[in-house]
Amino acid sequence: MSILSFNTKVHFGHGERARLQTEMQSNRITRPLFVTDRGVMNAGVFALATESLGHDTSKIVFDQTPPNPTEDAVEAATAVFHAEKCDGVIGIGGGVTLDLAKAVAVLAGQAAPLWEYCNRHPQPRPIHQPPPLLLMPTTAGSGSEVGRSAVIIFRNGIKAGIGCPHIVSVAICDPELTLTLPQFMTAATGMDALSHCVETFCSPAINPPADAIAIDGIKRIFSSIERATFEGSDRDARWNMMMGALEGAICFQKGLGAVHSVSHALGALGYHHGTLNAIMLPHVLRINVPYILDKMSVMSAAMGLPVDVQLPLVFARLNQRLGLPEGLNELGIKEDIFDDIATAALADNAHKTNPYPMTHEDYVALLKQAW
């Protein structure tokens, strides 16, 4: 039995962004560093998220979040935190931004090489007195606001997590912050959330409460993702997508699988995480089917489909309807890197909880099928 752990206080619902000022006061944050990105700023979503603070233009903002969170970006943001004598971190954005904000809070507590905090380090350094951290997601994908780690691309080329399950002081999940998210990002981040629910449910770790949560997430996301993508102002669909994303991340304690071991390895090269997960999900599920037959029927029923439906095909056709890439070749990925990617996938922690114990040869074959 895994440790049953649901750590983060969450405000969830339309309009909950209004709680930001109160939560800042409760956590004694008077001079926060806002971590966000230029897209969120330019779309007006940052202003919407912080409207409860009034029109103060003196906010200390780090908006140079890259497409994938890097060690360099964490250090740059942490330098701003110290230079401006900040006393808290507020992350407002998608999963990349929230992971970056979490890593800044880790590093702001005690300066050290960031790699020493990584869960792939032989002896990860304990996190020491991090500042208060508030997170506000603007996508329904990663669930980083309740996730147990911050996934970073380190200078050594490895994309891996910093275990920090208790670092978030509070999450504020307001689906209204996702209403203007473009179609492609809605679809790609939504498939990221769906892959979390599917992989955690299929993990062999025993955790019935997490399984129930994952199944609820699958049901919500599958029934809502197309409406959210093509009818972005559908408030009900946006609510269910954000809830499904949160539920998928709550279940991370069960571990993930080969979808994520591959996407982490390829993501270290700069490719979009959610898009990679969408491409890989049907192919990995097809390999795992013989080992999770009982779980396949449960997922199918939750999605309102016949229990004997071919779920890998269902997810592949869903990707097509959403307009997502069908193969890795569409991202410009070359076959000559597959051997190195297979090696990196084997070393990834997500590999450990795939239902079928993948070998190096299995990963190479998987990548060829997904290409």
DRENVO-413127 format. One record per residue (C-alpha): residue number from 1; x, y, z. Coordinates in Angstrom, 3 decimals, always signed. Each point is the difference from the previous one (the first is absolute). Last residue first. Example, Ala and Ser with C-alpha at 12.3 -4.5 7.8 and 13.67 -1.06 7.14 Angstrom:
<pts>
<nr:2, xx:+13.670, yy:-1.060, zz:+7.140>
<nr:1, xx:-1.370, yy:-3.440, zz:+0.660>
</pts>
This chain:
<pts>
<nr:371, xx:+7.072, yy:+8.022, zz:-35.167>
<nr:370, xx:-2.156, yy:-1.646, zz:+2.675>
<nr:369, xx:+0.721, yy:-3.531, zz:-1.241>
<nr:368, xx:+3.706, yy:+0.797, zz:-0.284>
<nr:367, xx:-0.004, yy:+1.432, zz:+3.538>
<nr:366, xx:-1.643, yy:-3.150, zz:+1.337>
<nr:365, xx:+2.553, yy:-2.240, zz:-1.750>
<nr:364, xx:+2.847, yy:+2.004, zz:+1.562>
<nr:363, xx:-1.719, yy:-0.193, zz:+3.385>
<nr:362, xx:-0.509, yy:-3.751, zz:-0.239>
<nr:361, xx:+3.652, yy:-0.503, zz:-0.953>
<nr:360, xx:+1.099, yy:+1.879, zz:+3.105>
<nr:359, xx:-2.303, yy:-2.182, zz:+2.077>
<nr:358, xx:-3.494, yy:+0.818, zz:+1.266>
<nr:357, xx:-1.455, yy:-1.698, zz:+3.083>
<nr:356, xx:-3.728, yy:+0.006, zz:-0.932>
<nr:355, xx:-2.246, yy:+1.786, zz:+2.514>
<nr:354, xx:+2.234, yy:+3.128, zz:-0.097>
<nr:353, xx:+0.887, yy:+0.872, zz:+3.572>
<nr:352, xx:+3.808, yy:+0.106, zz:-0.195>
<nr:351, xx:+0.144, yy:+1.861, zz:-3.312>
<nr:350, xx:-1.394, yy:+3.143, zz:+1.654>
<nr:349, xx:+3.260, yy:+0.303, zz:+1.968>
<nr:348, xx:+2.003, yy:+0.614, zz:-3.177>
<nr:347, xx:+3.143, yy:-2.077, zz:-0.548>
<nr:346, xx:-1.654, yy:-2.298, zz:-2.557>
<nr:345, xx:-1.321, yy:+3.044, zz:-1.838>
<nr:344, xx:+3.512, yy:+1.450, zz:-0.313>
<nr:343, xx:+1.305, yy:-3.175, zz:-1.638>
<nr:342, xx:-2.992, yy:-0.139, zz:-2.350>
<nr:341, xx:+0.569, yy:+3.649, zz:-0.935>
<nr:340, xx:+3.635, yy:-0.742, zz:-0.828>
<nr:339, xx:-0.979, yy:-2.887, zz:-2.294>
<nr:338, xx:-2.802, yy:+2.039, zz:-1.568>
<nr:337, xx:+2.244, yy:+2.917, zz:-0.974>
<nr:336, xx:+0.569, yy:-1.164, zz:-3.598>
<nr:335, xx:-3.758, yy:-0.106, zz:-0.616>
<nr:334, xx:-0.229, yy:+3.774, zz:-0.314>
<nr:333, xx:-2.577, yy:+2.170, zz:+1.806>
<nr:332, xx:-1.377, yy:+2.789, zz:-2.186>
<nr:331, xx:-3.228, yy:+0.294, zz:+1.980>
<nr:330, xx:-1.988, yy:-1.666, zz:-2.802>
<nr:329, xx:+2.454, yy:-2.910, zz:+0.170>
<nr:328, xx:-1.199, yy:-0.717, zz:+3.536>
<nr:327, xx:-3.335, yy:-1.138, zz:-1.385>
<nr:326, xx:-3.703, yy:+0.898, zz:+0.032>
<nr:325, xx:+0.383, yy:+3.715, zz:+0.639>
<nr:324, xx:-3.024, yy:+1.566, zz:+1.728>
<nr:323, xx:-3.064, yy:+1.256, zz:-1.868>
<nr:322, xx:-2.433, yy:-0.803, zz:+2.799>
<nr:321, xx:-1.890, yy:-2.454, zz:-2.203>
<nr:320, xx:+3.244, yy:-1.792, zz:-0.851>
<nr:319, xx:+1.075, yy:-0.212, zz:+3.645>
<nr:318, xx:-3.411, yy:-1.466, zz:+0.854>
<nr:317, xx:+0.501, yy:-2.561, zz:-2.770>
<nr:316, xx:+3.252, yy:-1.152, zz:+1.621>
<nr:315, xx:-1.683, yy:-0.080, zz:+3.415>
<nr:314, xx:-2.841, yy:-2.231, zz:-1.213>
<nr:313, xx:+2.469, yy:-2.204, zz:-1.909>
<nr:312, xx:+2.000, yy:-0.641, zz:+3.171>
<nr:311, xx:-3.323, yy:-0.558, zz:+1.804>
<nr:310, xx:-1.107, yy:-2.926, zz:-2.146>
<nr:309, xx:-3.586, yy:-0.412, zz:+1.224>
<nr:308, xx:-0.804, yy:-3.137, zz:+2.019>
<nr:307, xx:-1.698, yy:+1.821, zz:+2.889>
<nr:306, xx:-2.255, yy:+1.901, zz:-2.397>
<nr:305, xx:+0.506, yy:+3.766, zz:+0.437>
<nr:304, xx:-1.379, yy:+2.497, zz:+2.529>
<nr:303, xx:+3.465, yy:+1.262, zz:+0.936>
<nr:302, xx:-0.247, yy:-1.519, zz:+3.481>
<nr:301, xx:-0.994, yy:-3.305, zz:-1.601>
<nr:300, xx:+3.072, yy:+0.030, zz:-2.221>
<nr:299, xx:+2.272, yy:+0.771, zz:+2.940>
<nr:298, xx:-1.420, yy:-2.906, zz:+2.031>
<nr:297, xx:+0.281, yy:-2.349, zz:-2.990>
<nr:296, xx:+3.644, yy:+0.898, zz:-0.517>
<nr:295, xx:+0.757, yy:-0.470, zz:+3.689>
<nr:294, xx:-0.912, yy:-3.686, zz:-0.096>
<nr:293, xx:+2.106, yy:-0.530, zz:-3.125>
<nr:292, xx:+3.042, yy:+1.697, zz:+1.552>
<nr:291, xx:+2.959, yy:-2.235, zz:-0.889>
<nr:290, xx:-1.122, yy:-0.999, zz:-3.515>
<nr:289, xx:-0.773, yy:+3.684, zz:-0.779>
<nr:288, xx:+3.433, yy:+1.418, zz:+0.891>
<nr:287, xx:+1.468, yy:+0.042, zz:-3.505>
<nr:286, xx:-3.134, yy:+1.594, zz:-1.494>
<nr:285, xx:-0.048, yy:+2.539, zz:+2.845>
<nr:284, xx:+3.512, yy:+1.067, zz:-0.903>
<nr:283, xx:-0.953, yy:+0.618, zz:-3.628>
<nr:282, xx:-3.263, yy:+1.829, zz:+0.740>
<nr:281, xx:+1.644, yy:+2.284, zz:+2.602>
<nr:280, xx:+3.186, yy:+0.919, zz:-1.924>
<nr:279, xx:-1.403, yy:+2.692, zz:-2.272>
<nr:278, xx:-2.061, yy:+1.709, zz:+2.708>
<nr:277, xx:+2.885, yy:-0.198, zz:+2.470>
<nr:276, xx:+2.345, yy:+1.656, zz:-2.495>
<nr:275, xx:-2.491, yy:+2.801, zz:-0.594>
<nr:274, xx:-0.367, yy:+0.541, zz:+3.748>
<nr:273, xx:+3.745, yy:+0.235, zz:+0.544>
<nr:272, xx:+0.894, yy:+2.392, zz:-2.814>
<nr:271, xx:+3.392, yy:-0.838, zz:-1.525>
<nr:270, xx:+3.137, yy:+1.673, zz:+1.362>
<nr:269, xx:+2.643, yy:-2.732, zz:-0.157>
<nr:268, xx:-0.620, yy:-0.905, zz:+3.650>
<nr:267, xx:-3.600, yy:-0.538, zz:-1.077>
<nr:266, xx:+1.097, yy:-3.037, zz:-2.003>
<nr:265, xx:+1.231, yy:-1.806, zz:+3.122>
<nr:264, xx:-2.903, yy:+1.275, zz:+2.118>
<nr:263, xx:-2.478, yy:-1.002, zz:-2.711>
<nr:262, xx:+1.475, yy:-3.508, zz:-0.156>
<nr:261, xx:-0.143, yy:-0.657, zz:+3.759>
<nr:260, xx:-3.377, yy:+1.725, zz:-0.008>
<nr:259, xx:-1.796, yy:-2.265, zz:-2.445>
<nr:258, xx:+1.972, yy:-2.915, zz:+1.465>
<nr:257, xx:-1.708, yy:+0.204, zz:+3.362>
<nr:256, xx:-1.261, yy:+2.137, zz:+2.893>
<nr:255, xx:+0.422, yy:-0.398, zz:+3.750>
<nr:254, xx:-2.684, yy:-0.711, zz:+2.591>
<nr:253, xx:+0.866, yy:+3.227, zz:+1.894>
<nr:252, xx:-0.826, yy:+1.830, zz:-3.223>
<nr:251, xx:-3.694, yy:-0.454, zz:+0.861>
<nr:250, xx:-0.544, yy:+3.597, zz:+1.152>
<nr:249, xx:+1.412, yy:+1.022, zz:-3.384>
<nr:248, xx:-2.771, yy:-1.731, zz:-1.923>
<nr:247, xx:-2.650, yy:+1.475, zz:+2.285>
<nr:246, xx:+1.202, yy:+3.568, zz:-0.567>
<nr:245, xx:-0.123, yy:-0.484, zz:-3.762>
<nr:244, xx:-3.484, yy:-1.502, zz:+0.243>
<nr:243, xx:-1.194, yy:+2.953, zz:+2.082>
<nr:242, xx:+1.430, yy:+2.453, zz:-2.536>
<nr:241, xx:-1.670, yy:-1.856, zz:-2.852>
<nr:240, xx:-3.308, yy:-0.198, zz:+1.857>
<nr:239, xx:-0.096, yy:+3.732, zz:+0.650>
<nr:238, xx:+0.999, yy:+0.814, zz:-3.602>
<nr:237, xx:-2.793, yy:-2.229, zz:-1.316>
<nr:236, xx:-2.547, yy:+1.666, zz:+2.287>
<nr:235, xx:+1.189, yy:+3.473, zz:-0.947>
<nr:234, xx:-0.375, yy:-0.573, zz:-3.746>
<nr:233, xx:+1.881, yy:+3.083, zz:-1.252>
<nr:232, xx:+2.549, yy:-2.148, zz:-1.812>
<nr:231, xx:-2.520, yy:-1.682, zz:-2.241>
<nr:230, xx:+2.371, yy:-1.942, zz:-2.253>
<nr:229, xx:+2.587, yy:-1.112, zz:+2.569>
<nr:228, xx:-2.180, yy:+0.049, zz:+3.121>
<nr:227, xx:-2.759, yy:-1.873, zz:-1.822>
<nr:226, xx:+2.494, yy:-2.563, zz:-1.276>
<nr:225, xx:+1.584, yy:-0.481, zz:+3.419>
<nr:224, xx:-3.224, yy:-0.332, zz:+1.990>
<nr:223, xx:-1.245, yy:-3.607, zz:-0.019>
<nr:222, xx:+3.493, yy:-1.516, zz:-0.111>
<nr:221, xx:+1.238, yy:+2.387, zz:+2.700>
<nr:220, xx:-2.794, yy:-0.607, zz:+2.498>
<nr:219, xx:-0.074, yy:-3.788, zz:-0.312>
<nr:218, xx:+3.783, yy:-0.338, zz:+0.092>
<nr:217, xx:+0.159, yy:+2.230, zz:+3.086>
<nr:216, xx:-2.639, yy:-2.070, zz:+1.803>
<nr:215, xx:+2.032, yy:-3.102, zz:-0.835>
<nr:214, xx:+3.145, yy:+1.621, zz:+1.394>
<nr:213, xx:-1.772, yy:+0.920, zz:+3.259>
<nr:212, xx:-1.265, yy:-3.548, zz:+0.467>
<nr:211, xx:+3.474, yy:-1.379, zz:-0.676>
<nr:210, xx:+1.504, yy:+2.448, zz:+2.507>
<nr:209, xx:-2.382, yy:-1.251, zz:+2.687>
<nr:208, xx:+0.788, yy:-3.650, zz:-0.927>
<nr:207, xx:+3.799, yy:+0.340, zz:+0.314>
<nr:206, xx:+1.915, yy:-3.128, zz:-0.979>
<nr:205, xx:+2.929, yy:+0.726, zz:-2.325>
<nr:204, xx:-0.354, yy:-1.880, zz:-3.307>
<nr:203, xx:-0.380, yy:+3.288, zz:-1.933>
<nr:202, xx:-3.008, yy:-0.100, zz:-2.346>
<nr:201, xx:-1.925, yy:+2.642, zz:+1.961>
<nr:200, xx:+3.090, yy:+2.215, zz:+0.147>
<nr:199, xx:+0.524, yy:-0.387, zz:-3.734>
<nr:198, xx:-3.579, yy:+0.745, zz:-0.987>
<nr:197, xx:-0.468, yy:+3.014, zz:+2.290>
<nr:196, xx:+3.329, yy:+1.537, zz:-0.959>
<nr:195, xx:-0.597, yy:-0.682, zz:-3.700>
<nr:194, xx:-3.317, yy:+1.854, zz:+0.250>
<nr:193, xx:+1.729, yy:+3.033, zz:+1.527>
<nr:192, xx:+2.577, yy:+0.087, zz:-2.801>
<nr:191, xx:-2.828, yy:-0.470, zz:-2.488>
<nr:190, xx:-1.565, yy:+3.162, zz:+1.417>
<nr:189, xx:+3.294, yy:+1.852, zz:-0.281>
<nr:188, xx:+0.180, yy:-0.868, zz:-3.694>
<nr:187, xx:-3.672, yy:+0.719, zz:-0.735>
<nr:186, xx:-0.229, yy:+3.304, zz:+1.883>
<nr:185, xx:+3.384, yy:+1.010, zz:-1.423>
<nr:184, xx:-1.203, yy:-0.657, zz:-3.543>
<nr:183, xx:-3.307, yy:+1.782, zz:+0.506>
<nr:182, xx:+1.346, yy:+3.199, zz:+1.547>
<nr:181, xx:-0.559, yy:+0.691, zz:+3.742>
<nr:180, xx:-2.596, yy:+2.773, zz:+0.286>
<nr:179, xx:-2.222, yy:-1.697, zz:+2.596>
<nr:178, xx:+2.942, yy:-1.390, zz:+1.997>
<nr:177, xx:+0.148, yy:+2.625, zz:+2.783>
<nr:176, xx:-3.763, yy:-0.445, zz:+0.454>
<nr:175, xx:+0.759, yy:-3.528, zz:+1.221>
<nr:174, xx:+1.265, yy:+1.465, zz:+3.298>
<nr:173, xx:+2.323, yy:-2.322, zz:+1.908>
<nr:172, xx:+1.667, yy:+1.782, zz:+2.920>
<nr:171, xx:+2.702, yy:-2.192, zz:+1.519>
<nr:170, xx:+1.279, yy:+0.492, zz:+3.546>
<nr:169, xx:+3.267, yy:-0.233, zz:+1.938>
<nr:168, xx:+1.707, yy:-2.118, zz:-2.641>
<nr:167, xx:+3.242, yy:-1.552, zz:+1.322>
<nr:166, xx:-1.387, yy:-3.199, zz:+1.521>
<nr:165, xx:+0.522, yy:-2.435, zz:-2.879>
<nr:164, xx:+3.443, yy:+1.362, zz:-0.943>
<nr:163, xx:+1.877, yy:-2.729, zz:-1.882>
<nr:162, xx:+2.053, yy:+1.691, zz:-2.676>
<nr:161, xx:-0.890, yy:-1.746, zz:-3.213>
<nr:160, xx:+1.889, yy:-0.969, zz:-3.127>
<nr:159, xx:+1.089, yy:+1.168, zz:-3.433>
<nr:158, xx:+3.661, yy:-0.946, zz:-0.395>
<nr:157, xx:+2.278, yy:+2.001, zz:-2.288>
<nr:156, xx:+2.771, yy:+0.563, zz:+2.566>
<nr:155, xx:-1.138, yy:+3.616, zz:+0.192>
<nr:154, xx:-3.255, yy:-1.124, zz:+1.582>
<nr:153, xx:-3.397, yy:-0.010, zz:-1.704>
<nr:152, xx:-2.471, yy:+0.399, zz:+2.870>
<nr:151, xx:-3.074, yy:-1.854, zz:+1.280>
<nr:150, xx:-1.190, yy:+1.394, zz:+3.329>
<nr:149, xx:-1.355, yy:-2.735, zz:+2.241>
<nr:148, xx:-2.999, yy:-1.400, zz:+1.899>
<nr:147, xx:-2.675, yy:+1.489, zz:-2.203>
<nr:146, xx:-2.779, yy:+2.124, zz:+1.513>
<nr:145, xx:+0.583, yy:+3.250, zz:-1.930>
<nr:144, xx:+1.869, yy:-2.029, zz:-2.622>
<nr:143, xx:-3.314, yy:-1.333, zz:-1.289>
<nr:142, xx:+1.730, yy:-0.287, zz:-3.364>
<nr:141, xx:-2.936, yy:+0.688, zz:-2.273>
<nr:140, xx:-2.886, yy:+2.370, zz:+0.551>
<nr:139, xx:+1.727, yy:+3.288, zz:-0.779>
<nr:138, xx:+0.210, yy:+3.309, zz:+1.883>
<nr:137, xx:+1.089, yy:-1.577, zz:+3.288>
<nr:136, xx:+0.245, yy:+2.221, zz:+3.109>
<nr:135, xx:+2.707, yy:-0.972, zz:+2.496>
<nr:134, xx:+0.865, yy:+1.552, zz:+3.387>
<nr:133, xx:+3.386, yy:-0.659, zz:+1.632>
<nr:132, xx:+1.122, yy:+1.145, zz:+3.443>
<nr:131, xx:+3.810, yy:+0.193, zz:+0.204>
<nr:130, xx:+2.013, yy:-3.221, zz:+0.227>
<nr:129, xx:+1.512, yy:-0.860, zz:+3.381>
<nr:128, xx:+2.469, yy:-2.752, zz:-0.993>
<nr:127, xx:-0.753, yy:-2.641, zz:-2.636>
<nr:126, xx:+1.965, yy:-3.181, zz:+0.707>
<nr:125, xx:+2.867, yy:-0.756, zz:-2.425>
<nr:124, xx:-0.526, yy:-3.034, zz:-2.190>
<nr:123, xx:+2.521, yy:-2.793, zz:+0.645>
<nr:122, xx:+0.702, yy:-1.951, zz:-3.214>
<nr:121, xx:-1.484, yy:+2.855, zz:-2.091>
<nr:120, xx:-2.906, yy:-1.151, zz:-2.189>
<nr:119, xx:-2.497, yy:+1.537, zz:+2.433>
<nr:118, xx:+1.571, yy:+3.385, zz:-0.705>
<nr:117, xx:+0.932, yy:+2.291, zz:+2.897>
<nr:116, xx:+3.767, yy:-0.300, zz:-0.642>
<nr:115, xx:-0.671, yy:+0.836, zz:-3.647>
<nr:114, xx:-1.015, yy:+3.516, zz:+1.064>
<nr:113, xx:+3.539, yy:+0.811, zz:+1.101>
<nr:112, xx:-0.443, yy:+1.549, zz:+3.439>
<nr:111, xx:-1.502, yy:+3.165, zz:+1.476>
<nr:110, xx:-2.439, yy:-0.687, zz:+2.809>
<nr:109, xx:-3.621, yy:+1.128, zz:+0.200>
<nr:108, xx:+0.037, yy:+1.852, zz:-3.305>
<nr:107, xx:+1.018, yy:-3.194, zz:-1.825>
<nr:106, xx:-3.130, yy:-1.936, zz:+0.936>
<nr:105, xx:-2.288, yy:+3.008, zz:-0.527>
<nr:104, xx:+1.560, yy:+0.539, zz:-3.416>
<nr:103, xx:-0.568, yy:-3.681, zz:-0.801>
<nr:102, xx:-3.697, yy:+0.359, zz:+0.820>
<nr:101, xx:-0.277, yy:+3.112, zz:-2.184>
<nr:100, xx:+1.636, yy:-1.831, zz:-2.915>
<nr:99, xx:-2.399, yy:-2.923, zz:+0.385>
<nr:98, xx:-2.905, yy:+2.466, zz:+0.007>
<nr:97, xx:+1.294, yy:+1.745, zz:-3.121>
<nr:96, xx:+0.456, yy:-3.242, zz:-1.918>
<nr:95, xx:-3.392, yy:-1.284, zz:+1.136>
<nr:94, xx:-1.859, yy:+3.016, zz:-1.334>
<nr:93, xx:-0.096, yy:+3.466, zz:+1.486>
<nr:92, xx:-0.027, yy:+2.012, zz:+3.217>
<nr:91, xx:+2.625, yy:-0.896, zz:+2.630>
<nr:90, xx:+0.057, yy:+2.098, zz:+3.163>
<nr:89, xx:+3.220, yy:-0.052, zz:+2.040>
<nr:88, xx:+0.457, yy:+1.513, zz:+3.455>
<nr:87, xx:+2.155, yy:+2.334, zz:+2.079>
<nr:86, xx:+1.744, yy:+2.003, zz:-2.718>
<nr:85, xx:+3.188, yy:+1.939, zz:+0.700>
<nr:84, xx:+0.124, yy:+1.380, zz:-3.569>
<nr:83, xx:+3.504, yy:-1.341, zz:-0.610>
<nr:82, xx:-0.881, yy:-3.293, zz:+1.706>
<nr:81, xx:-3.081, yy:-0.803, zz:-2.090>
<nr:80, xx:+1.675, yy:+1.382, zz:-3.148>
<nr:79, xx:+2.905, yy:-2.426, zz:+0.494>
<nr:78, xx:-2.528, yy:-2.800, zz:+0.508>
<nr:77, xx:-1.535, yy:+0.816, zz:-3.388>
<nr:76, xx:+3.369, yy:-0.242, zz:-1.751>
<nr:75, xx:+0.911, yy:-3.202, zz:+1.863>
<nr:74, xx:-3.262, yy:-1.668, zz:-0.961>
<nr:73, xx:+0.400, yy:+1.149, zz:-3.607>
<nr:72, xx:+3.496, yy:-1.510, zz:-0.203>
<nr:71, xx:-1.236, yy:-3.308, zz:+1.466>
<nr:70, xx:-2.590, yy:-0.213, zz:-2.747>
<nr:69, xx:-3.788, yy:-0.099, zz:-0.142>
<nr:68, xx:-1.176, yy:-0.822, zz:-3.542>
<nr:67, xx:-1.473, yy:+2.654, zz:-2.304>
<nr:66, xx:+2.073, yy:+2.600, zz:+1.908>
<nr:65, xx:-1.281, yy:+2.082, zz:+2.956>
<nr:64, xx:+1.257, yy:+3.541, zz:-0.518>
<nr:63, xx:-2.884, yy:+1.688, zz:+1.800>
<nr:62, xx:+1.615, yy:+0.699, zz:+3.375>
<nr:61, xx:-2.229, yy:+2.635, zz:+1.560>
<nr:60, xx:+0.424, yy:+2.298, zz:+2.986>
<nr:59, xx:-3.304, yy:+1.863, zz:+0.144>
<nr:58, xx:+0.315, yy:+3.791, zz:+0.062>
<nr:57, xx:-2.906, yy:+0.616, zz:-2.374>
<nr:56, xx:-2.667, yy:-0.124, zz:+2.720>
<nr:55, xx:-3.322, yy:-0.290, zz:-1.821>
<nr:54, xx:-1.910, yy:-1.793, zz:+2.730>
<nr:53, xx:+1.159, yy:-3.139, zz:+1.801>
<nr:52, xx:-3.268, yy:-1.830, zz:-0.682>
<nr:51, xx:+0.741, yy:+0.364, zz:-3.720>
<nr:50, xx:+2.997, yy:-2.341, zz:+0.267>
<nr:49, xx:-1.274, yy:-2.900, zz:-2.109>
<nr:48, xx:-1.653, yy:+2.320, zz:-2.518>
<nr:47, xx:+3.180, yy:+2.053, zz:-0.424>
<nr:46, xx:+1.991, yy:-3.193, zz:-0.512>
<nr:45, xx:-2.593, yy:-1.210, zz:-2.529>
<nr:44, xx:+0.293, yy:+3.138, zz:-2.125>
<nr:43, xx:+1.147, yy:-1.996, zz:-3.024>
<nr:42, xx:+3.316, yy:+1.883, zz:-0.074>
<nr:41, xx:+0.849, yy:-0.940, zz:+3.593>
<nr:40, xx:-0.911, yy:-3.667, zz:-0.363>
<nr:39, xx:+2.032, yy:-0.176, zz:-3.210>
<nr:38, xx:+2.929, yy:+1.842, zz:+1.558>
<nr:37, xx:+0.401, yy:-2.507, zz:+2.802>
<nr:36, xx:-0.699, yy:-0.156, zz:+3.749>
<nr:35, xx:+1.818, yy:+0.085, zz:+3.342>
<nr:34, xx:-1.240, yy:+2.755, zz:+2.322>
<nr:33, xx:+2.561, yy:+0.759, zz:+2.717>
<nr:32, xx:-1.931, yy:+0.997, zz:+3.069>
<nr:31, xx:+0.536, yy:+2.946, zz:+2.335>
<nr:30, xx:-2.563, yy:-0.085, zz:+2.816>
<nr:29, xx:-0.505, yy:-3.745, zz:+0.390>
<nr:28, xx:-1.108, yy:-0.827, zz:+3.521>
<nr:27, xx:-1.611, yy:-3.317, zz:-0.987>
<nr:26, xx:-3.447, yy:+1.103, zz:+1.134>
<nr:25, xx:+0.552, yy:+3.414, zz:-1.621>
<nr:24, xx:+0.954, yy:-1.526, zz:-3.337>
<nr:23, xx:-2.954, yy:-2.349, zz:+0.331>
<nr:22, xx:-2.371, yy:+2.927, zz:+0.468>
<nr:21, xx:+1.429, yy:+1.822, zz:-3.034>
<nr:20, xx:-0.265, yy:-3.081, zz:-2.209>
<nr:19, xx:-3.554, yy:-0.928, zz:+1.016>
<nr:18, xx:-1.547, yy:+1.876, zz:-2.919>
<nr:17, xx:+1.579, yy:-2.610, zz:-2.297>
<nr:16, xx:-2.844, yy:-2.254, zz:+1.193>
<nr:15, xx:-2.265, yy:+1.521, zz:-2.665>
<nr:14, xx:-1.104, yy:-3.306, zz:-1.491>
<nr:13, xx:+0.990, yy:-2.856, zz:+2.274>
<nr:12, xx:+2.711, yy:-1.629, zz:+2.082>
<nr:11, xx:+1.910, yy:+1.236, zz:+3.036>
<nr:10, xx:+2.576, yy:-2.690, zz:+0.725>
<nr:9, xx:+1.974, yy:-0.911, zz:+3.133>
<nr:8, xx:+2.729, yy:-2.398, zz:-1.063>
<nr:7, xx:+1.007, yy:-3.249, zz:+1.624>
<nr:6, xx:-1.981, yy:-2.988, zz:-1.163>
<nr:5, xx:+2.097, yy:-2.957, zz:+1.191>
<nr:4, xx:-0.788, yy:-3.687, zz:+0.189>
<nr:3, xx:+3.366, yy:-1.714, zz:+0.374>
<nr:2, xx:+0.016, yy:-2.883, zz:-2.441>
<nr:1, xx:-1.322, yy:-3.422, zz:+0.943>
</pts>
